[in-house]
Amino acid sequence: MSLFFPFFPDAQVRDFIAEQMSLRGITFHTEQTPLAVTKSNDDLLSLKTNKETIGGFSHVMFATGRRPNTKVKSTCRL
């Protein structure tokens, strides 16, 4: 089972998405638990996990959960 999007049903699509994100400079820190996000005086963010502290970011994104939120408001156009 892939560490990237492990519950995505199509392995080829899942692996392609992970590869493309990596090529664009997105770093995945898998099998880590976020503990804290702190902001320094120069407005950069640091992420402390159960394994390491990584700093120098303008943005930090983390995702949790197993089920997608697929409800779409009736006012949305797709």
PDB file of N, CA, C and O in Angstrom:
ATOM      1  N   MET A   1       0.851  -1.189   0.000  1.00  0.00           N
ATOM      2  CA  MET A   1       0.000   0.000   0.000  1.00  0.00           C
ATOM      3  C   MET A   1       0.889   1.241   0.000  1.00  0.00           C
ATOM      4  O   MET A   1       1.861   1.319   0.752  1.00  0.00           O
ATOM      5  N   SER A   2       0.555   2.187  -0.830  1.00  0.00           N
ATOM      6  CA  SER A   2       1.314   3.429  -0.944  1.00  0.00           C
ATOM      7  C   SER A   2       1.076   4.331   0.264  1.00  0.00           C
ATOM      8  O   SER A   2      -0.020   4.359   0.824  1.00  0.00           O
ATOM      9  N   LEU A   3       2.112   5.066   0.657  1.00  0.00           N
ATOM     10  CA  LEU A   3       1.963   6.053   1.717  1.00  0.00           C
ATOM     11  C   LEU A   3       1.269   7.315   1.213  1.00  0.00           C
ATOM     12  O   LEU A   3       0.752   8.100   2.007  1.00  0.00           O
ATOM     13  N   PHE A   4       1.256   7.508  -0.092  1.00  0.00           N
ATOM     14  CA  PHE A   4       0.620   8.670  -0.687  1.00  0.00           C
ATOM     15  C   PHE A   4      -0.808   8.321  -1.056  1.00  0.00           C
ATOM     16  O   PHE A   4      -1.042   7.430  -1.872  1.00  0.00           O
ATOM     17  N   PHE A   5      -1.753   9.010  -0.466  1.00  0.00           N
ATOM     18  CA  PHE A   5      -3.161   8.805  -0.771  1.00  0.00           C
ATOM     19  C   PHE A   5      -3.532   7.322  -0.692  1.00  0.00           C
ATOM     20  O   PHE A   5      -4.033   6.771  -1.672  1.00  0.00           O
ATOM     21  N   PRO A   6      -3.301   6.664   0.441  1.00  0.00           N
ATOM     22  CA  PRO A   6      -3.443   5.205   0.514  1.00  0.00           C
ATOM     23  C   PRO A   6      -4.845   4.679   0.238  1.00  0.00           C
ATOM     24  O   PRO A   6      -4.995   3.501  -0.087  1.00  0.00           O
ATOM     25  N   PHE A   7      -5.873   5.508   0.354  1.00  0.00           N
ATOM     26  CA  PHE A   7      -7.224   5.018   0.140  1.00  0.00           C
ATOM     27  C   PHE A   7      -7.792   5.433  -1.209  1.00  0.00           C
ATOM     28  O   PHE A   7      -8.969   5.215  -1.493  1.00  0.00           O
ATOM     29  N   PHE A   8      -6.941   6.034  -2.039  1.00  0.00           N
ATOM     30  CA  PHE A   8      -7.373   6.376  -3.399  1.00  0.00           C
ATOM     31  C   PHE A   8      -7.418   5.082  -4.197  1.00  0.00           C
ATOM     32  O   PHE A   8      -6.434   4.343  -4.204  1.00  0.00           O
ATOM     33  N   PRO A   9      -8.524   4.782  -4.870  1.00  0.00           N
ATOM     34  CA  PRO A   9      -8.691   3.450  -5.452  1.00  0.00           C
ATOM     35  C   PRO A   9      -7.805   3.133  -6.653  1.00  0.00           C
ATOM     36  O   PRO A   9      -7.536   1.961  -6.913  1.00  0.00           O
ATOM     37  N   ASP A  10      -7.353   4.122  -7.381  1.00  0.00           N
ATOM     38  CA  ASP A  10      -6.582   3.860  -8.597  1.00  0.00           C
ATOM     39  C   ASP A  10      -5.102   4.109  -8.326  1.00  0.00           C
ATOM     40  O   ASP A  10      -4.681   5.257  -8.184  1.00  0.00           O
ATOM     41  N   ALA A  11      -4.319   3.046  -8.256  1.00  0.00           N
ATOM     42  CA  ALA A  11      -2.901   3.147  -7.907  1.00  0.00           C
ATOM     43  C   ALA A  11      -2.116   3.975  -8.917  1.00  0.00           C
ATOM     44  O   ALA A  11      -1.240   4.744  -8.522  1.00  0.00           O
ATOM     45  N   GLN A  12      -2.404   3.840 -10.207  1.00  0.00           N
ATOM     46  CA  GLN A  12      -1.661   4.598 -11.210  1.00  0.00           C
ATOM     47  C   GLN A  12      -1.911   6.094 -11.063  1.00  0.00           C
ATOM     48  O   GLN A  12      -0.973   6.889 -11.135  1.00  0.00           O
ATOM     49  N   VAL A  13      -3.151   6.480 -10.862  1.00  0.00           N
ATOM     50  CA  VAL A  13      -3.481   7.895 -10.687  1.00  0.00           C
ATOM     51  C   VAL A  13      -2.863   8.413  -9.396  1.00  0.00           C
ATOM     52  O   VAL A  13      -2.283   9.499  -9.376  1.00  0.00           O
ATOM     53  N   ARG A  14      -2.982   7.650  -8.330  1.00  0.00           N
ATOM     54  CA  ARG A  14      -2.427   8.039  -7.028  1.00  0.00           C
ATOM     55  C   ARG A  14      -0.923   8.282  -7.135  1.00  0.00           C
ATOM     56  O   ARG A  14      -0.422   9.304  -6.666  1.00  0.00           O
ATOM     57  N   ASP A  15      -0.209   7.349  -7.747  1.00  0.00           N
ATOM     58  CA  ASP A  15       1.241   7.489  -7.868  1.00  0.00           C
ATOM     59  C   ASP A  15       1.625   8.654  -8.769  1.00  0.00           C
ATOM     60  O   ASP A  15       2.611   9.343  -8.509  1.00  0.00           O
ATOM     61  N   PHE A  16       0.845   8.879  -9.835  1.00  0.00           N
ATOM     62  CA  PHE A  16       1.101  10.002 -10.739  1.00  0.00           C
ATOM     63  C   PHE A  16       0.931  11.332 -10.006  1.00  0.00           C
ATOM     64  O   PHE A  16       1.765  12.228 -10.140  1.00  0.00           O
ATOM     65  N   ILE A  17      -0.143  11.459  -9.237  1.00  0.00           N
ATOM     66  CA  ILE A  17      -0.389  12.702  -8.491  1.00  0.00           C
ATOM     67  C   ILE A  17       0.746  12.954  -7.506  1.00  0.00           C
ATOM     68  O   ILE A  17       1.254  14.073  -7.430  1.00  0.00           O
ATOM     69  N   ALA A  18       1.148  11.945  -6.759  1.00  0.00           N
ATOM     70  CA  ALA A  18       2.240  12.101  -5.793  1.00  0.00           C
ATOM     71  C   ALA A  18       3.536  12.501  -6.494  1.00  0.00           C
ATOM     72  O   ALA A  18       4.267  13.362  -6.005  1.00  0.00           O
ATOM     73  N   GLU A  19       3.818  11.883  -7.629  1.00  0.00           N
ATOM     74  CA  GLU A  19       5.040  12.215  -8.375  1.00  0.00           C
ATOM     75  C   GLU A  19       5.001  13.655  -8.878  1.00  0.00           C
ATOM     76  O   GLU A  19       5.990  14.379  -8.762  1.00  0.00           O
ATOM     77  N   GLN A  20       3.871  14.074  -9.434  1.00  0.00           N
ATOM     78  CA  GLN A  20       3.757  15.435  -9.958  1.00  0.00           C
ATOM     79  C   GLN A  20       3.870  16.477  -8.844  1.00  0.00           C
ATOM     80  O   GLN A  20       4.482  17.528  -9.032  1.00  0.00           O
ATOM     81  N   MET A  21       3.284  16.185  -7.701  1.00  0.00           N
ATOM     82  CA  MET A  21       3.400  17.114  -6.574  1.00  0.00           C
ATOM     83  C   MET A  21       4.851  17.210  -6.115  1.00  0.00           C
ATOM     84  O   MET A  21       5.331  18.303  -5.816  1.00  0.00           O
ATOM     85  N   SER A  22       5.549  16.088  -6.057  1.00  0.00           N
ATOM     86  CA  SER A  22       6.962  16.087  -5.665  1.00  0.00           C
ATOM     87  C   SER A  22       7.810  16.872  -6.656  1.00  0.00           C
ATOM     88  O   SER A  22       8.713  17.607  -6.257  1.00  0.00           O
ATOM     89  N   LEU A  23       7.525  16.720  -7.943  1.00  0.00           N
ATOM     90  CA  LEU A  23       8.274  17.449  -8.965  1.00  0.00           C
ATOM     91  C   LEU A  23       8.079  18.959  -8.855  1.00  0.00           C
ATOM     92  O   LEU A  23       8.928  19.728  -9.305  1.00  0.00           O
ATOM     93  N   ARG A  24       6.983  19.379  -8.271  1.00  0.00           N
ATOM     94  CA  ARG A  24       6.691  20.805  -8.094  1.00  0.00           C
ATOM     95  C   ARG A  24       7.184  21.326  -6.747  1.00  0.00           C
ATOM     96  O   ARG A  24       6.860  22.445  -6.350  1.00  0.00           O
ATOM     97  N   GLY A  25       7.965  20.512  -6.054  1.00  0.00           N
ATOM     98  CA  GLY A  25       8.602  20.978  -4.834  1.00  0.00           C
ATOM     99  C   GLY A  25       7.851  20.693  -3.550  1.00  0.00           C
ATOM    100  O   GLY A  25       8.263  21.154  -2.486  1.00  0.00           O
ATOM    101  N   ILE A  26       6.765  19.948  -3.618  1.00  0.00           N
ATOM    102  CA  ILE A  26       6.023  19.599  -2.411  1.00  0.00           C
ATOM    103  C   ILE A  26       6.704  18.408  -1.756  1.00  0.00           C
ATOM    104  O   ILE A  26       6.933  17.382  -2.396  1.00  0.00           O
ATOM    105  N   THR A  27       7.023  18.550  -0.491  1.00  0.00           N
ATOM    106  CA  THR A  27       7.684  17.485   0.260  1.00  0.00           C
ATOM    107  C   THR A  27       6.672  16.814   1.163  1.00  0.00           C
ATOM    108  O   THR A  27       5.966  17.480   1.921  1.00  0.00           O
ATOM    109  N   PHE A  28       6.602  15.499   1.083  1.00  0.00           N
ATOM    110  CA  PHE A  28       5.715  14.721   1.926  1.00  0.00           C
ATOM    111  C   PHE A  28       6.498  14.221   3.133  1.00  0.00           C
ATOM    112  O   PHE A  28       7.581  13.655   2.987  1.00  0.00           O
ATOM    113  N   HIS A  29       5.957  14.427   4.300  1.00  0.00           N
ATOM    114  CA  HIS A  29       6.547  13.916   5.542  1.00  0.00           C
ATOM    115  C   HIS A  29       5.564  12.885   6.087  1.00  0.00           C
ATOM    116  O   HIS A  29       4.727  13.188   6.936  1.00  0.00           O
ATOM    117  N   THR A  30       5.683  11.678   5.586  1.00  0.00           N
ATOM    118  CA  THR A  30       4.725  10.636   5.936  1.00  0.00           C
ATOM    119  C   THR A  30       5.087   9.988   7.269  1.00  0.00           C
ATOM    120  O   THR A  30       6.217  10.073   7.748  1.00  0.00           O
ATOM    121  N   GLU A  31       4.098   9.351   7.833  1.00  0.00           N
ATOM    122  CA  GLU A  31       4.248   8.627   9.095  1.00  0.00           C
ATOM    123  C   GLU A  31       4.781   9.527  10.211  1.00  0.00           C
ATOM    124  O   GLU A  31       5.563   9.090  11.056  1.00  0.00           O
ATOM    125  N   GLN A  32       4.346  10.787  10.201  1.00  0.00           N
ATOM    126  CA  GLN A  32       4.688  11.739  11.248  1.00  0.00           C
ATOM    127  C   GLN A  32       3.407  12.361  11.777  1.00  0.00           C
ATOM    128  O   GLN A  32       2.413  12.479  11.060  1.00  0.00           O
ATOM    129  N   THR A  33       3.445  12.750  13.019  1.00  0.00           N
ATOM    130  CA  THR A  33       2.300  13.386  13.654  1.00  0.00           C
ATOM    131  C   THR A  33       2.635  14.841  13.934  1.00  0.00           C
ATOM    132  O   THR A  33       3.602  15.117  14.645  1.00  0.00           O
ATOM    133  N   PRO A  34       1.856  15.791  13.391  1.00  0.00           N
ATOM    134  CA  PRO A  34       2.120  17.199  13.694  1.00  0.00           C
ATOM    135  C   PRO A  34       1.809  17.491  15.153  1.00  0.00           C
ATOM    136  O   PRO A  34       0.762  17.099  15.669  1.00  0.00           O
ATOM    137  N   LEU A  35       2.732  18.187  15.811  1.00  0.00           N
ATOM    138  CA  LEU A  35       2.562  18.542  17.217  1.00  0.00           C
ATOM    139  C   LEU A  35       2.336  20.030  17.406  1.00  0.00           C
ATOM    140  O   LEU A  35       1.561  20.436  18.273  1.00  0.00           O
ATOM    141  N   ALA A  36       3.007  20.854  16.598  1.00  0.00           N
ATOM    142  CA  ALA A  36       2.868  22.303  16.751  1.00  0.00           C
ATOM    143  C   ALA A  36       3.337  23.009  15.489  1.00  0.00           C
ATOM    144  O   ALA A  36       4.226  22.532  14.783  1.00  0.00           O
ATOM    145  N   VAL A  37       2.723  24.155  15.221  1.00  0.00           N
ATOM    146  CA  VAL A  37       3.187  25.072  14.188  1.00  0.00           C
ATOM    147  C   VAL A  37       3.470  26.385  14.896  1.00  0.00           C
ATOM    148  O   VAL A  37       2.609  26.923  15.592  1.00  0.00           O
ATOM    149  N   THR A  38       4.679  26.897  14.716  1.00  0.00           N
ATOM    150  CA  THR A  38       5.060  28.151  15.364  1.00  0.00           C
ATOM    151  C   THR A  38       5.484  29.161  14.311  1.00  0.00           C
ATOM    152  O   THR A  38       5.961  28.800  13.235  1.00  0.00           O
ATOM    153  N   LYS A  39       5.301  30.441  14.644  1.00  0.00           N
ATOM    154  CA  LYS A  39       5.686  31.523  13.734  1.00  0.00           C
ATOM    155  C   LYS A  39       6.842  32.286  14.359  1.00  0.00           C
ATOM    156  O   LYS A  39       6.792  32.661  15.531  1.00  0.00           O
ATOM    157  N   SER A  40       7.882  32.512  13.567  1.00  0.00           N
ATOM    158  CA  SER A  40       9.047  33.257  14.048  1.00  0.00           C
ATOM    159  C   SER A  40       8.833  34.757  13.844  1.00  0.00           C
ATOM    160  O   SER A  40       7.827  35.178  13.274  1.00  0.00           O
ATOM    161  N   ASN A  41       9.779  35.546  14.311  1.00  0.00           N
ATOM    162  CA  ASN A  41       9.689  37.003  14.180  1.00  0.00           C
ATOM    163  C   ASN A  41       9.668  37.462  12.729  1.00  0.00           C
ATOM    164  O   ASN A  41       9.130  38.525  12.419  1.00  0.00           O
ATOM    165  N   ASP A  42      10.260  36.655  11.828  1.00  0.00           N
ATOM    166  CA  ASP A  42      10.258  37.028  10.405  1.00  0.00           C
ATOM    167  C   ASP A  42       9.052  36.449   9.658  1.00  0.00           C
ATOM    168  O   ASP A  42       9.043  36.395   8.428  1.00  0.00           O
ATOM    169  N   ASP A  43       8.031  36.016  10.416  1.00  0.00           N
ATOM    170  CA  ASP A  43       6.763  35.502   9.880  1.00  0.00           C
ATOM    171  C   ASP A  43       6.882  34.162   9.166  1.00  0.00           C
ATOM    172  O   ASP A  43       5.943  33.755   8.483  1.00  0.00           O
ATOM    173  N   LEU A  44       8.006  33.465   9.301  1.00  0.00           N
ATOM    174  CA  LEU A  44       8.112  32.128   8.732  1.00  0.00           C
ATOM    175  C   LEU A  44       7.611  31.103   9.745  1.00  0.00           C
ATOM    176  O   LEU A  44       7.704  31.301  10.957  1.00  0.00           O
ATOM    177  N   LEU A  45       7.081  30.010   9.221  1.00  0.00           N
ATOM    178  CA  LEU A  45       6.501  28.975  10.059  1.00  0.00           C
ATOM    179  C   LEU A  45       7.455  27.801  10.229  1.00  0.00           C
ATOM    180  O   LEU A  45       8.239  27.479   9.336  1.00  0.00           O
ATOM    181  N   SER A  46       7.373  27.173  11.387  1.00  0.00           N
ATOM    182  CA  SER A  46       8.091  25.931  11.656  1.00  0.00           C
ATOM    183  C   SER A  46       7.076  24.882  12.073  1.00  0.00           C
ATOM    184  O   SER A  46       6.113  25.178  12.781  1.00  0.00           O
ATOM    185  N   LEU A  47       7.300  23.661  11.631  1.00  0.00           N
ATOM    186  CA  LEU A  47       6.432  22.548  11.978  1.00  0.00           C
ATOM    187  C   LEU A  47       7.208  21.575  12.851  1.00  0.00           C
ATOM    188  O   LEU A  47       8.267  21.084  12.460  1.00  0.00           O
ATOM    189  N   LYS A  48       6.675  21.304  14.032  1.00  0.00           N
ATOM    190  CA  LYS A  48       7.268  20.305  14.921  1.00  0.00           C
ATOM    191  C   LYS A  48       6.415  19.050  14.819  1.00  0.00           C
ATOM    192  O   LYS A  48       5.198  19.101  15.001  1.00  0.00           O
ATOM    193  N   THR A  49       7.057  17.923  14.527  1.00  0.00           N
ATOM    194  CA  THR A  49       6.362  16.640  14.463  1.00  0.00           C
ATOM    195  C   THR A  49       6.933  15.723  15.536  1.00  0.00           C
ATOM    196  O   THR A  49       7.820  16.112  16.296  1.00  0.00           O
ATOM    197  N   ASN A  50       6.418  14.518  15.586  1.00  0.00           N
ATOM    198  CA  ASN A  50       6.944  13.546  16.537  1.00  0.00           C
ATOM    199  C   ASN A  50       8.337  13.058  16.155  1.00  0.00           C
ATOM    200  O   ASN A  50       8.970  12.354  16.943  1.00  0.00           O
ATOM    201  N   LYS A  51       8.834  13.410  14.971  1.00  0.00           N
ATOM    202  CA  LYS A  51      10.150  12.950  14.523  1.00  0.00           C
ATOM    203  C   LYS A  51      11.160  14.070  14.292  1.00  0.00           C
ATOM    204  O   LYS A  51      12.365  13.838  14.394  1.00  0.00           O
ATOM    205  N   GLU A  52      10.691  15.284  13.983  1.00  0.00           N
ATOM    206  CA  GLU A  52      11.624  16.354  13.635  1.00  0.00           C
ATOM    207  C   GLU A  52      10.940  17.711  13.710  1.00  0.00           C
ATOM    208  O   GLU A  52       9.718  17.803  13.835  1.00  0.00           O
ATOM    209  N   THR A  53      11.749  18.759  13.632  1.00  0.00           N
ATOM    210  CA  THR A  53      11.248  20.122  13.484  1.00  0.00           C
ATOM    211  C   THR A  53      11.800  20.656  12.177  1.00  0.00           C
ATOM    212  O   THR A  53      13.005  20.612  11.931  1.00  0.00           O
ATOM    213  N   ILE A  54      10.903  21.163  11.340  1.00  0.00           N
ATOM    214  CA  ILE A  54      11.273  21.645  10.017  1.00  0.00           C
ATOM    215  C   ILE A  54      10.818  23.087   9.939  1.00  0.00           C
ATOM    216  O   ILE A  54       9.684  23.393  10.309  1.00  0.00           O
ATOM    217  N   GLY A  55      11.675  23.981   9.467  1.00  0.00           N
ATOM    218  CA  GLY A  55      11.323  25.393   9.482  1.00  0.00           C
ATOM    219  C   GLY A  55      11.531  26.099   8.166  1.00  0.00           C
ATOM    220  O   GLY A  55      12.034  25.529   7.197  1.00  0.00           O
ATOM    221  N   GLY A  56      11.123  27.377   8.156  1.00  0.00           N
ATOM    222  CA  GLY A  56      11.349  28.244   7.007  1.00  0.00           C
ATOM    223  C   GLY A  56      10.224  28.267   6.002  1.00  0.00           C
ATOM    224  O   GLY A  56      10.467  28.507   4.819  1.00  0.00           O
ATOM    225  N   PHE A  57       8.997  28.024   6.434  1.00  0.00           N
ATOM    226  CA  PHE A  57       7.871  27.940   5.507  1.00  0.00           C
ATOM    227  C   PHE A  57       6.992  29.182   5.562  1.00  0.00           C
ATOM    228  O   PHE A  57       6.857  29.829   6.601  1.00  0.00           O
ATOM    229  N   SER A  58       6.402  29.493   4.423  1.00  0.00           N
ATOM    230  CA  SER A  58       5.375  30.522   4.403  1.00  0.00           C
ATOM    231  C   SER A  58       3.995  29.893   4.610  1.00  0.00           C
ATOM    232  O   SER A  58       3.068  30.557   5.073  1.00  0.00           O
ATOM    233  N   HIS A  59       3.866  28.612   4.265  1.00  0.00           N
ATOM    234  CA  HIS A  59       2.601  27.888   4.410  1.00  0.00           C
ATOM    235  C   HIS A  59       2.886  26.472   4.902  1.00  0.00           C
ATOM    236  O   HIS A  59       3.917  25.885   4.571  1.00  0.00           O
ATOM    237  N   VAL A  60       1.974  25.935   5.687  1.00  0.00           N
ATOM    238  CA  VAL A  60       2.029  24.542   6.122  1.00  0.00           C
ATOM    239  C   VAL A  60       0.643  23.957   5.902  1.00  0.00           C
ATOM    240  O   VAL A  60      -0.361  24.545   6.304  1.00  0.00           O
ATOM    241  N   MET A  61       0.596  22.795   5.260  1.00  0.00           N
ATOM    242  CA  MET A  61      -0.680  22.121   5.046  1.00  0.00           C
ATOM    243  C   MET A  61      -0.571  20.713   5.591  1.00  0.00           C
ATOM    244  O   MET A  61       0.411  20.014   5.339  1.00  0.00           O
ATOM    245  N   PHE A  62      -1.577  20.299   6.337  1.00  0.00           N
ATOM    246  CA  PHE A  62      -1.621  18.903   6.722  1.00  0.00           C
ATOM    247  C   PHE A  62      -3.036  18.398   6.558  1.00  0.00           C
ATOM    248  O   PHE A  62      -4.002  19.150   6.679  1.00  0.00           O
ATOM    249  N   ALA A  63      -3.138  17.124   6.285  1.00  0.00           N
ATOM    250  CA  ALA A  63      -4.445  16.525   6.022  1.00  0.00           C
ATOM    251  C   ALA A  63      -4.636  15.305   6.899  1.00  0.00           C
ATOM    252  O   ALA A  63      -3.703  14.541   7.145  1.00  0.00           O
ATOM    253  N   THR A  64      -5.843  15.139   7.358  1.00  0.00           N
ATOM    254  CA  THR A  64      -6.191  13.971   8.147  1.00  0.00           C
ATOM    255  C   THR A  64      -7.529  13.444   7.666  1.00  0.00           C
ATOM    256  O   THR A  64      -8.251  14.129   6.942  1.00  0.00           O
ATOM    257  N   GLY A  65      -7.846  12.269   8.055  1.00  0.00           N
ATOM    258  CA  GLY A  65      -9.158  11.730   7.737  1.00  0.00           C
ATOM    259  C   GLY A  65      -9.099  10.633   6.707  1.00  0.00           C
ATOM    260  O   GLY A  65      -8.077  10.403   6.060  1.00  0.00           O
ATOM    261  N   ARG A  66     -10.217   9.968   6.573  1.00  0.00           N
ATOM    262  CA  ARG A  66     -10.307   8.821   5.677  1.00  0.00           C
ATOM    263  C   ARG A  66     -11.419   8.981   4.647  1.00  0.00           C
ATOM    264  O   ARG A  66     -11.374   8.347   3.592  1.00  0.00           O
ATOM    265  N   ARG A  67     -12.400   9.801   4.927  1.00  0.00           N
ATOM    266  CA  ARG A  67     -13.531   9.948   4.021  1.00  0.00           C
ATOM    267  C   ARG A  67     -13.549  11.347   3.412  1.00  0.00           C
ATOM    268  O   ARG A  67     -13.418  12.336   4.134  1.00  0.00           O
ATOM    269  N   PRO A  68     -13.711  11.442   2.092  1.00  0.00           N
ATOM    270  CA  PRO A  68     -13.771  12.765   1.470  1.00  0.00           C
ATOM    271  C   PRO A  68     -15.094  13.460   1.777  1.00  0.00           C
ATOM    272  O   PRO A  68     -16.123  12.813   1.971  1.00  0.00           O
ATOM    273  N   ASN A  69     -15.045  14.769   1.817  1.00  0.00           N
ATOM    274  CA  ASN A  69     -16.264  15.559   1.963  1.00  0.00           C
ATOM    275  C   ASN A  69     -16.785  15.800   0.559  1.00  0.00           C
ATOM    276  O   ASN A  69     -16.309  16.696  -0.138  1.00  0.00           O
ATOM    277  N   THR A  70     -17.753  15.010   0.145  1.00  0.00           N
ATOM    278  CA  THR A  70     -18.237  15.084  -1.232  1.00  0.00           C
ATOM    279  C   THR A  70     -19.566  15.813  -1.368  1.00  0.00           C
ATOM    280  O   THR A  70     -20.138  15.858  -2.457  1.00  0.00           O
ATOM    281  N   LYS A  71     -20.061  16.382  -0.279  1.00  0.00           N
ATOM    282  CA  LYS A  71     -21.303  17.135  -0.364  1.00  0.00           C
ATOM    283  C   LYS A  71     -21.051  18.451  -1.091  1.00  0.00           C
ATOM    284  O   LYS A  71     -20.105  19.170  -0.770  1.00  0.00           O
ATOM    285  N   VAL A  72     -21.880  18.758  -2.048  1.00  0.00           N
ATOM    286  CA  VAL A  72     -21.743  19.980  -2.835  1.00  0.00           C
ATOM    287  C   VAL A  72     -22.992  20.816  -2.613  1.00  0.00           C
ATOM    288  O   VAL A  72     -24.112  20.325  -2.746  1.00  0.00           O
ATOM    289  N   LYS A  73     -22.791  22.073  -2.276  1.00  0.00           N
ATOM    290  CA  LYS A  73     -23.931  22.964  -2.097  1.00  0.00           C
ATOM    291  C   LYS A  73     -24.666  23.141  -3.407  1.00  0.00           C
ATOM    292  O   LYS A  73     -24.056  23.115  -4.475  1.00  0.00           O
ATOM    293  N   SER A  74     -25.941  23.316  -3.332  1.00  0.00           N
ATOM    294  CA  SER A  74     -26.744  23.447  -4.547  1.00  0.00           C
ATOM    295  C   SER A  74     -26.401  24.697  -5.328  1.00  0.00           C
ATOM    296  O   SER A  74     -26.741  24.791  -6.508  1.00  0.00           O
ATOM    297  N   THR A  75     -25.729  25.677  -4.700  1.00  0.00           N
ATOM    298  CA  THR A  75     -25.369  26.902  -5.399  1.00  0.00           C
ATOM    299  C   THR A  75     -24.048  26.777  -6.145  1.00  0.00           C
ATOM    300  O   THR A  75     -23.674  27.680  -6.894  1.00  0.00           O
ATOM    301  N   CYS A  76     -23.341  25.674  -5.950  1.00  0.00           N
ATOM    302  CA  CYS A  76     -22.059  25.481  -6.637  1.00  0.00           C
ATOM    303  C   CYS A  76     -22.296  25.019  -8.069  1.00  0.00           C
ATOM    304  O   CYS A  76     -23.203  24.235  -8.345  1.00  0.00           O
ATOM    305  N   ARG A  77     -21.473  25.517  -8.956  1.00  0.00           N
ATOM    306  CA  ARG A  77     -21.506  25.049 -10.345  1.00  0.00           C
ATOM    307  C   ARG A  77     -20.267  24.219 -10.596  1.00  0.00           C
ATOM    308  O   ARG A  77     -19.152  24.655 -10.311  1.00  0.00           O
ATOM    309  N   LEU A  78     -20.453  23.061 -11.113  1.00  0.00           N
ATOM    310  CA  LEU A  78     -19.308  22.187 -11.429  1.00  0.00           C
ATOM    311  C   LEU A  78     -19.092  22.109 -12.897  1.00  0.00           C
ATOM    312  O   LEU A  78     -18.177  21.422 -13.350  1.00  0.00           O
TER     313      LEU A  78
END
